[in-house]
């Protein structure tokens, strides 16, 4: 018969690790977001933007949000005709993550 040892054996009942996708499809064709935010039971796309785009849109007196041409956030806004909510996030050099809901 076998002996008991302290060596770890294969994990028979260990759950398999789920791979998280690196991009998520949105409701606009051809546009993907970097993550999804679940807020009050609804999923909203979350786009990563650069520092200038994140803070430029927070100025007083800004009537329309503007993102750089060709970015996923700009394509999503144009594809939804500026009527659907989404999130943008920015991570600074210290690793602090800032997030903002648009619309």
C-alpha positions, 0 to 999 in steps of 0.5 A: 500500500502507499505511504502518506507523504507531505509532498503536494500531489496533483490538484484533483478538484481544483477549479480551472482558471478562467481566462478573462478576455482582453477586449469586450465587444460593444453594441456598436459594430467594430468597436471594442472596450478594454473592460466592462462596468456593471452598474445597477444590473446593467453592463456599460463599456469602459474605455481606457483613455490618455491623460489629456482626453480624461482631464480635457473633458472635465473643464468648466464650460465644455458643452460637448465631450471630445475624444481623439479621432479614431479612438474606440471612445470616439467611435462608440459615441458616434455609433450610438449618436451620443445617446448611450452611457459608457465609462472612461478610465485613466491610470496615472504613473503611480498606478491610481485608477480614475474612472468617470461615467459619460452621459 
